Amino acid sequence: MRAVEQNEILVLLQSCTNCWDQLLILLAVETGYRIGELLGIDYTKDIDFRNHTIRMYFRDDNENRTRTKNRRGGFETVWTI
């Protein structure tokens, strides 16, 4: 396994047909979250833009049936906007 090169990320972003896919790719690259974890984020509640944090919680009730693998409660990752 190897890390993704910057030019490969740019190719992925340019091939996206919508901004939602671009957002998912950028968040995955910047945070290291898995796609299921990113899909499980409630973007209206779990992202604090003022404090530059994303809170991720284990949930069984996600509408899209995705979830984090962490059952011990939420954890937080700080990221720069």
Biopython code that builds the backbone (N, CA, C, O; Angstrom):
import numpy as np
from Bio.PDB.StructureBuilder import StructureBuilder

atoms = [
    (1, "MET", "N", (0.836, -1.187, 0.000)),
    (1, "MET", "CA", (0.000, 0.000, 0.000)),
    (1, "MET", "C", (0.876, 1.244, 0.000)),
    (1, "MET", "O", (1.991, 1.242, 0.522)),
    (2, "ARG", "N", (0.348, 2.298, -0.595)),
    (2, "ARG", "CA", (1.083, 3.558, -0.622)),
    (2, "ARG", "C", (0.097, 4.708, -0.455)),
    (2, "ARG", "O", (-1.105, 4.557, -0.674)),
    (3, "ALA", "N", (0.622, 5.835, -0.071)),
    (3, "ALA", "CA", (-0.213, 7.029, 0.066)),
    (3, "ALA", "C", (-0.591, 7.540, -1.318)),
    (3, "ALA", "O", (0.151, 7.362, -2.284)),
    (4, "VAL", "N", (-1.735, 8.168, -1.399)),
    (4, "VAL", "CA", (-2.201, 8.746, -2.654)),
    (4, "VAL", "C", (-1.398, 10.018, -2.917)),
    (4, "VAL", "O", (-1.192, 10.834, -2.018)),
    (5, "GLU", "N", (-0.955, 10.171, -4.146)),
    (5, "GLU", "CA", (-0.201, 11.358, -4.552)),
    (5, "GLU", "C", (-1.159, 12.529, -4.787)),
    (5, "GLU", "O", (-2.329, 12.327, -5.110)),
    (6, "GLN", "N", (-0.655, 13.745, -4.622)),
    (6, "GLN", "CA", (-1.478, 14.936, -4.791)),
    (6, "GLN", "C", (-2.092, 15.001, -6.193)),
    (6, "GLN", "O", (-3.258, 15.368, -6.340)),
    (7, "ASN", "N", (-1.324, 14.649, -7.211)),
    (7, "ASN", "CA", (-1.872, 14.710, -8.575)),
    (7, "ASN", "C", (-2.990, 13.685, -8.773)),
    (7, "ASN", "O", (-3.896, 13.913, -9.575)),
    (8, "GLU", "N", (-2.940, 12.563, -8.055)),
    (8, "GLU", "CA", (-4.012, 11.568, -8.142)),
    (8, "GLU", "C", (-5.296, 12.091, -7.492)),
    (8, "GLU", "O", (-6.399, 11.835, -7.977)),
    (9, "ILE", "N", (-5.138, 12.818, -6.401)),
    (9, "ILE", "CA", (-6.295, 13.428, -5.733)),
    (9, "ILE", "C", (-6.940, 14.458, -6.658)),
    (9, "ILE", "O", (-8.165, 14.529, -6.761)),
    (10, "LEU", "N", (-6.113, 15.250, -7.324)),
    (10, "LEU", "CA", (-6.643, 16.250, -8.252)),
    (10, "LEU", "C", (-7.405, 15.599, -9.401)),
    (10, "LEU", "O", (-8.445, 16.109, -9.816)),
    (11, "VAL", "N", (-6.908, 14.490, -9.916)),
    (11, "VAL", "CA", (-7.610, 13.768, -10.984)),
    (11, "VAL", "C", (-8.967, 13.276, -10.476)),
    (11, "VAL", "O", (-9.974, 13.392, -11.175)),
    (12, "LEU", "N", (-8.991, 12.728, -9.260)),
    (12, "LEU", "CA", (-10.260, 12.287, -8.676)),
    (12, "LEU", "C", (-11.245, 13.439, -8.552)),
    (12, "LEU", "O", (-12.410, 13.310, -8.930)),
    (13, "LEU", "N", (-10.778, 14.567, -8.023)),
    (13, "LEU", "CA", (-11.650, 15.720, -7.836)),
    (13, "LEU", "C", (-12.185, 16.251, -9.161)),
    (13, "LEU", "O", (-13.352, 16.630, -9.258)),
    (14, "GLN", "N", (-11.335, 16.278, -10.173)),
    (14, "GLN", "CA", (-11.748, 16.776, -11.486)),
    (14, "GLN", "C", (-12.732, 15.826, -12.172)),
    (14, "GLN", "O", (-13.525, 16.252, -13.012)),
    (15, "SER", "N", (-12.682, 14.558, -11.819)),
    (15, "SER", "CA", (-13.596, 13.602, -12.458)),
    (15, "SER", "C", (-14.959, 13.533, -11.762)),
    (15, "SER", "O", (-15.879, 12.889, -12.265)),
    (16, "CYS", "N", (-15.091, 14.191, -10.613)),
    (16, "CYS", "CA", (-16.378, 14.214, -9.907)),
    (16, "CYS", "C", (-17.401, 15.011, -10.701)),
    (16, "CYS", "O", (-17.078, 16.022, -11.325)),
    (17, "THR", "N", (-18.620, 14.543, -10.666)),
    (17, "THR", "CA", (-19.686, 15.236, -11.390)),
    (17, "THR", "C", (-20.525, 16.135, -10.483)),
    (17, "THR", "O", (-21.426, 16.829, -10.954)),
    (18, "ASN", "N", (-20.225, 16.123, -9.174)),
    (18, "ASN", "CA", (-20.968, 17.000, -8.258)),
    (18, "ASN", "C", (-20.099, 17.351, -7.059)),
    (18, "ASN", "O", (-19.105, 16.681, -6.778)),
    (19, "CYS", "N", (-20.484, 18.404, -6.360)),
    (19, "CYS", "CA", (-19.685, 18.890, -5.232)),
    (19, "CYS", "C", (-19.766, 17.957, -4.017)),
    (19, "CYS", "O", (-18.855, 17.951, -3.189)),
    (20, "TRP", "N", (-20.840, 17.174, -3.900)),
    (20, "TRP", "CA", (-20.960, 16.220, -2.785)),
    (20, "TRP", "C", (-19.828, 15.195, -2.840)),
    (20, "TRP", "O", (-19.215, 14.897, -1.815)),
    (21, "ASP", "N", (-19.548, 14.656, -4.021)),
    (21, "ASP", "CA", (-18.461, 13.693, -4.163)),
    (21, "ASP", "C", (-17.108, 14.343, -3.877)),
    (21, "ASP", "O", (-16.233, 13.729, -3.268)),
    (22, "GLN", "N", (-16.946, 15.584, -4.320)),
    (22, "GLN", "CA", (-15.705, 16.301, -4.034)),
    (22, "GLN", "C", (-15.517, 16.495, -2.539)),
    (22, "GLN", "O", (-14.413, 16.335, -2.018)),
    (23, "LEU", "N", (-16.600, 16.841, -1.849)),
    (23, "LEU", "CA", (-16.542, 17.010, -0.398)),
    (23, "LEU", "C", (-16.108, 15.718, 0.284)),
    (23, "LEU", "O", (-15.242, 15.740, 1.159)),
    (24, "LEU", "N", (-16.697, 14.600, -0.106)),
    (24, "LEU", "CA", (-16.342, 13.318, 0.499)),
    (24, "LEU", "C", (-14.870, 12.977, 0.281)),
    (24, "LEU", "O", (-14.194, 12.513, 1.198)),
    (25, "ILE", "N", (-14.379, 13.208, -0.932)),
    (25, "ILE", "CA", (-12.974, 12.923, -1.225)),
    (25, "ILE", "C", (-12.059, 13.826, -0.396)),
    (25, "ILE", "O", (-11.087, 13.354, 0.193)),
    (26, "LEU", "N", (-12.370, 15.118, -0.352)),
    (26, "LEU", "CA", (-11.532, 16.044, 0.416)),
    (26, "LEU", "C", (-11.529, 15.719, 1.904)),
    (26, "LEU", "O", (-10.480, 15.760, 2.547)),
    (27, "LEU", "N", (-12.692, 15.398, 2.451)),
    (27, "LEU", "CA", (-12.749, 15.030, 3.872)),
    (27, "LEU", "C", (-11.979, 13.740, 4.147)),
    (27, "LEU", "O", (-11.291, 13.634, 5.162)),
    (28, "ALA", "N", (-12.090, 12.771, 3.261)),
    (28, "ALA", "CA", (-11.361, 11.515, 3.439)),
    (28, "ALA", "C", (-9.854, 11.763, 3.408)),
    (28, "ALA", "O", (-9.112, 11.215, 4.223)),
    (29, "VAL", "N", (-9.414, 12.579, 2.475)),
    (29, "VAL", "CA", (-7.981, 12.870, 2.353)),
    (29, "VAL", "C", (-7.477, 13.645, 3.566)),
    (29, "VAL", "O", (-6.412, 13.334, 4.100)),
    (30, "GLU", "N", (-8.228, 14.647, 4.003)),
    (30, "GLU", "CA", (-7.778, 15.515, 5.089)),
    (30, "GLU", "C", (-7.902, 14.893, 6.472)),
    (30, "GLU", "O", (-7.080, 15.168, 7.345)),
    (31, "THR", "N", (-8.913, 14.062, 6.687)),
    (31, "THR", "CA", (-9.152, 13.520, 8.027)),
    (31, "THR", "C", (-8.721, 12.075, 8.197)),
    (31, "THR", "O", (-8.438, 11.642, 9.313)),
    (32, "GLY", "N", (-8.667, 11.324, 7.104)),
    (32, "GLY", "CA", (-8.354, 9.897, 7.213)),
    (32, "GLY", "C", (-9.561, 9.050, 7.559)),
    (32, "GLY", "O", (-9.424, 7.849, 7.792)),
    (33, "TYR", "N", (-10.750, 9.656, 7.598)),
    (33, "TYR", "CA", (-11.965, 8.895, 7.891)),
    (33, "TYR", "C", (-12.276, 7.916, 6.766)),
    (33, "TYR", "O", (-11.939, 8.153, 5.606)),
    (34, "ARG", "N", (-12.918, 6.823, 7.124)),
    (34, "ARG", "CA", (-13.426, 5.871, 6.125)),
    (34, "ARG", "C", (-14.700, 6.443, 5.512)),
    (34, "ARG", "O", (-15.347, 7.317, 6.089)),
    (35, "ILE", "N", (-15.043, 5.938, 4.343)),
    (35, "ILE", "CA", (-16.228, 6.466, 3.644)),
    (35, "ILE", "C", (-17.498, 6.253, 4.470)),
    (35, "ILE", "O", (-18.360, 7.131, 4.491)),
    (36, "GLY", "N", (-17.636, 5.120, 5.144)),
    (36, "GLY", "CA", (-18.801, 4.879, 5.990)),
    (36, "GLY", "C", (-18.885, 5.855, 7.137)),
    (36, "GLY", "O", (-19.979, 6.254, 7.537)),
    (37, "GLU", "N", (-17.737, 6.248, 7.676)),
    (37, "GLU", "CA", (-17.718, 7.236, 8.756)),
    (37, "GLU", "C", (-18.148, 8.598, 8.225)),
    (37, "GLU", "O", (-18.913, 9.310, 8.875)),
    (38, "LEU", "N", (-17.659, 8.954, 7.052)),
    (38, "LEU", "CA", (-18.039, 10.245, 6.463)),
    (38, "LEU", "C", (-19.520, 10.299, 6.131)),
    (38, "LEU", "O", (-20.168, 11.326, 6.333)),
    (39, "LEU", "N", (-20.056, 9.205, 5.626)),
    (39, "LEU", "CA", (-21.478, 9.167, 5.294)),
    (39, "LEU", "C", (-22.350, 9.188, 6.541)),
    (39, "LEU", "O", (-23.525, 9.550, 6.470)),
    (40, "GLY", "N", (-21.788, 8.805, 7.679)),
    (40, "GLY", "CA", (-22.538, 8.801, 8.925)),
    (40, "GLY", "C", (-22.557, 10.134, 9.652)),
    (40, "GLY", "O", (-23.265, 10.284, 10.648)),
    (41, "ILE", "N", (-21.792, 11.100, 9.172)),
    (41, "ILE", "CA", (-21.758, 12.416, 9.820)),
    (41, "ILE", "C", (-23.063, 13.154, 9.538)),
    (41, "ILE", "O", (-23.542, 13.181, 8.405)),
    (42, "ASP", "N", (-23.627, 13.749, 10.578)),
    (42, "ASP", "CA", (-24.772, 14.646, 10.407)),
    (42, "ASP", "C", (-24.176, 16.033, 10.176)),
    (42, "ASP", "O", (-23.722, 16.685, 11.117)),
    (43, "TYR", "N", (-24.181, 16.473, 8.937)),
    (43, "TYR", "CA", (-23.476, 17.694, 8.572)),
    (43, "TYR", "C", (-24.101, 18.947, 9.170)),
    (43, "TYR", "O", (-23.478, 20.009, 9.134)),
    (44, "THR", "N", (-25.300, 18.860, 9.713)),
    (44, "THR", "CA", (-25.912, 20.020, 10.365)),
    (44, "THR", "C", (-25.606, 20.068, 11.858)),
    (44, "THR", "O", (-25.749, 21.121, 12.478)),
    (45, "LYS", "N", (-25.184, 18.943, 12.448)),
    (45, "LYS", "CA", (-24.947, 18.889, 13.889)),
    (45, "LYS", "C", (-23.519, 18.549, 14.274)),
    (45, "LYS", "O", (-23.031, 19.027, 15.298)),
    (46, "ASP", "N", (-22.844, 17.743, 13.487)),
    (46, "ASP", "CA", (-21.551, 17.198, 13.895)),
    (46, "ASP", "C", (-20.352, 18.044, 13.487)),
    (46, "ASP", "O", (-19.246, 17.807, 13.972)),
    (47, "ILE", "N", (-20.543, 19.025, 12.605)),
    (47, "ILE", "CA", (-19.440, 19.880, 12.196)),
    (47, "ILE", "C", (-19.590, 21.228, 12.869)),
    (47, "ILE", "O", (-20.608, 21.904, 12.723)),
    (48, "ASP", "N", (-18.558, 21.610, 13.611)),
    (48, "ASP", "CA", (-18.513, 22.904, 14.286)),
    (48, "ASP", "C", (-17.502, 23.764, 13.525)),
    (48, "ASP", "O", (-16.295, 23.650, 13.741)),
    (49, "PHE", "N", (-17.996, 24.618, 12.643)),
    (49, "PHE", "CA", (-17.111, 25.420, 11.807)),
    (49, "PHE", "C", (-16.360, 26.474, 12.614)),
    (49, "PHE", "O", (-15.239, 26.841, 12.263)),
    (50, "ARG", "N", (-16.964, 26.959, 13.684)),
    (50, "ARG", "CA", (-16.306, 27.971, 14.517)),
    (50, "ARG", "C", (-15.063, 27.393, 15.202)),
    (50, "ARG", "O", (-14.023, 28.049, 15.263)),
    (51, "ASN", "N", (-15.174, 26.169, 15.715)),
    (51, "ASN", "CA", (-14.051, 25.549, 16.428)),
    (51, "ASN", "C", (-13.257, 24.565, 15.569)),
    (51, "ASN", "O", (-12.321, 23.927, 16.051)),
    (52, "HIS", "N", (-13.635, 24.446, 14.292)),
    (52, "HIS", "CA", (-12.916, 23.597, 13.342)),
    (52, "HIS", "C", (-12.857, 22.147, 13.802)),
    (52, "HIS", "O", (-11.791, 21.532, 13.786)),
    (53, "THR", "N", (-13.987, 21.605, 14.208)),
    (53, "THR", "CA", (-14.022, 20.223, 14.671)),
    (53, "THR", "C", (-15.144, 19.445, 13.997)),
    (53, "THR", "O", (-16.160, 19.999, 13.577)),
    (54, "ILE", "N", (-14.918, 18.151, 13.913)),
    (54, "ILE", "CA", (-15.955, 17.221, 13.478)),
    (54, "ILE", "C", (-16.135, 16.233, 14.618)),
    (54, "ILE", "O", (-15.166, 15.642, 15.093)),
    (55, "ARG", "N", (-17.355, 16.056, 15.048)),
    (55, "ARG", "CA", (-17.646, 15.048, 16.072)),
    (55, "ARG", "C", (-18.273, 13.854, 15.372)),
    (55, "ARG", "O", (-19.209, 13.990, 14.585)),
    (56, "MET", "N", (-17.737, 12.692, 15.676)),
    (56, "MET", "CA", (-18.260, 11.482, 15.068)),
    (56, "MET", "C", (-18.740, 10.561, 16.186)),
    (56, "MET", "O", (-18.017, 10.304, 17.148)),
    (57, "TYR", "N", (-19.945, 10.078, 16.047)),
    (57, "TYR", "CA", (-20.548, 9.220, 17.058)),
    (57, "TYR", "C", (-20.990, 7.907, 16.432)),
    (57, "TYR", "O", (-21.377, 7.857, 15.264)),
    (58, "PHE", "N", (-20.926, 6.853, 17.222)),
    (58, "PHE", "CA", (-21.491, 5.584, 16.787)),
    (58, "PHE", "C", (-23.002, 5.733, 16.814)),
    (58, "PHE", "O", (-23.573, 6.102, 17.841)),
    (59, "ARG", "N", (-23.649, 5.449, 15.699)),
    (59, "ARG", "CA", (-25.104, 5.547, 15.605)),
    (59, "ARG", "C", (-25.651, 4.306, 14.929)),
    (59, "ARG", "O", (-25.085, 3.826, 13.947)),
    (60, "ASP", "N", (-26.722, 3.798, 15.438)),
    (60, "ASP", "CA", (-27.408, 2.688, 14.787)),
    (60, "ASP", "C", (-28.550, 3.172, 13.909)),
    (60, "ASP", "O", (-29.149, 2.385, 13.177)),
    (61, "ASP", "N", (-28.856, 4.467, 13.977)),
    (61, "ASP", "CA", (-30.065, 4.973, 13.332)),
    (61, "ASP", "C", (-29.805, 5.871, 12.117)),
    (61, "ASP", "O", (-30.666, 6.674, 11.757)),
    (62, "ASN", "N", (-28.646, 5.753, 11.486)),
    (62, "ASN", "CA", (-28.399, 6.570, 10.299)),
    (62, "ASN", "C", (-29.342, 6.174, 9.178)),
    (62, "ASN", "O", (-29.577, 4.990, 8.937)),
    (63, "GLU", "N", (-29.878, 7.171, 8.500)),
    (63, "GLU", "CA", (-30.811, 6.912, 7.408)),
    (63, "GLU", "C", (-30.185, 6.090, 6.291)),
    (63, "GLU", "O", (-30.863, 5.277, 5.662)),
    (64, "ASN", "N", (-28.886, 6.298, 6.040)),
    (64, "ASN", "CA", (-28.231, 5.578, 4.953)),
    (64, "ASN", "C", (-27.559, 4.282, 5.424)),
    (64, "ASN", "O", (-26.824, 3.645, 4.668)),
    (65, "ARG", "N", (-27.818, 3.901, 6.674)),
    (65, "ARG", "CA", (-27.341, 2.659, 7.276)),
    (65, "ARG", "C", (-25.823, 2.558, 7.394)),
    (65, "ARG", "O", (-25.286, 1.455, 7.505)),
    (66, "THR", "N", (-25.122, 3.696, 7.372)),
    (66, "THR", "CA", (-23.685, 3.687, 7.592)),
    (66, "THR", "C", (-23.429, 3.987, 9.059)),
    (66, "THR", "O", (-24.291, 4.521, 9.757)),
    (67, "ARG", "N", (-22.227, 3.634, 9.522)),
    (67, "ARG", "CA", (-21.903, 3.908, 10.918)),
    (67, "ARG", "C", (-20.401, 3.821, 11.134)),
    (67, "ARG", "O", (-19.670, 3.241, 10.331)),
    (68, "THR", "N", (-19.963, 4.407, 12.229)),
    (68, "THR", "CA", (-18.565, 4.287, 12.599)),
    (68, "THR", "C", (-18.359, 2.917, 13.225)),
    (68, "THR", "O", (-19.319, 2.252, 13.613)),
    (69, "LYS", "N", (-17.130, 2.509, 13.320)),
    (69, "LYS", "CA", (-16.828, 1.230, 13.943)),
    (69, "LYS", "C", (-16.539, 1.397, 15.431)),
    (69, "LYS", "O", (-16.247, 0.421, 16.122)),
    (70, "ASN", "N", (-16.620, 2.625, 15.923)),
    (70, "ASN", "CA", (-16.305, 2.939, 17.307)),
    (70, "ASN", "C", (-17.576, 2.864, 18.159)),
    (70, "ASN", "O", (-18.465, 3.703, 18.014)),
    (71, "ARG", "N", (-17.668, 1.881, 19.032)),
    (71, "ARG", "CA", (-18.848, 1.734, 19.890)),
    (71, "ARG", "C", (-18.665, 2.372, 21.258)),
    (71, "ARG", "O", (-19.592, 2.344, 22.067)),
    (72, "ARG", "N", (-17.505, 2.946, 21.545)),
    (72, "ARG", "CA", (-17.233, 3.488, 22.865)),
    (72, "ARG", "C", (-17.616, 4.949, 23.003)),
    (72, "ARG", "O", (-17.089, 5.637, 23.877)),
    (73, "GLY", "N", (-18.499, 5.430, 22.185)),
    (73, "GLY", "CA", (-18.897, 6.825, 22.258)),
    (73, "GLY", "C", (-18.275, 7.619, 21.135)),
    (73, "GLY", "O", (-17.644, 7.055, 20.241)),
    (74, "GLY", "N", (-18.449, 8.910, 21.178)),
    (74, "GLY", "CA", (-17.951, 9.774, 20.109)),
    (74, "GLY", "C", (-16.474, 10.053, 20.238)),
    (74, "GLY", "O", (-15.894, 9.903, 21.313)),
    (75, "PHE", "N", (-15.877, 10.454, 19.155)),
    (75, "PHE", "CA", (-14.528, 10.965, 19.202)),
    (75, "PHE", "C", (-14.479, 12.178, 18.307)),
    (75, "PHE", "O", (-15.377, 12.397, 17.495)),
    (76, "GLU", "N", (-13.445, 12.958, 18.450)),
    (76, "GLU", "CA", (-13.411, 14.245, 17.781)),
    (76, "GLU", "C", (-12.097, 14.389, 17.031)),
    (76, "GLU", "O", (-11.041, 13.988, 17.521)),
    (77, "THR", "N", (-12.170, 14.955, 15.860)),
    (77, "THR", "CA", (-10.987, 15.258, 15.072)),
    (77, "THR", "C", (-10.985, 16.728, 14.761)),
    (77, "THR", "O", (-11.999, 17.273, 14.326)),
    (78, "VAL", "N", (-9.862, 17.381, 14.976)),
    (78, "VAL", "CA", (-9.745, 18.796, 14.676)),
    (78, "VAL", "C", (-9.199, 18.938, 13.269)),
    (78, "VAL", "O", (-8.225, 18.281, 12.903)),
    (79, "TRP", "N", (-9.820, 19.788, 12.490)),
    (79, "TRP", "CA", (-9.356, 20.026, 11.118)),
    (79, "TRP", "C", (-9.442, 21.501, 10.801)),
    (79, "TRP", "O", (-10.246, 22.216, 11.399)),
    (80, "THR", "N", (-8.644, 21.960, 9.888)),
    (80, "THR", "CA", (-8.603, 23.369, 9.522)),
    (80, "THR", "C", (-9.448, 23.591, 8.284)),
    (80, "THR", "O", (-9.316, 22.881, 7.287)),
    (81, "ILE", "N", (-10.302, 24.568, 8.359)),
    (81, "ILE", "CA", (-11.154, 24.906, 7.204)),
    (81, "ILE", "C", (-10.394, 25.836, 6.283)),
    (81, "ILE", "O", (-10.921, 26.247, 5.249)),
]
sb = StructureBuilder()
sb.init_structure("model")
sb.init_model(0)
sb.init_chain("A")
sb.init_seg("    ")
for serial, (resi, resn, name, xyz) in enumerate(atoms, 1):
    if name == "N":
        sb.init_residue(resn, " ", resi, " ")
    sb.init_atom(name, np.array(xyz, "f"), 0.0, 1.0, " ", f" {name:<3s}", serial, name[0])
structure = sb.get_structure()
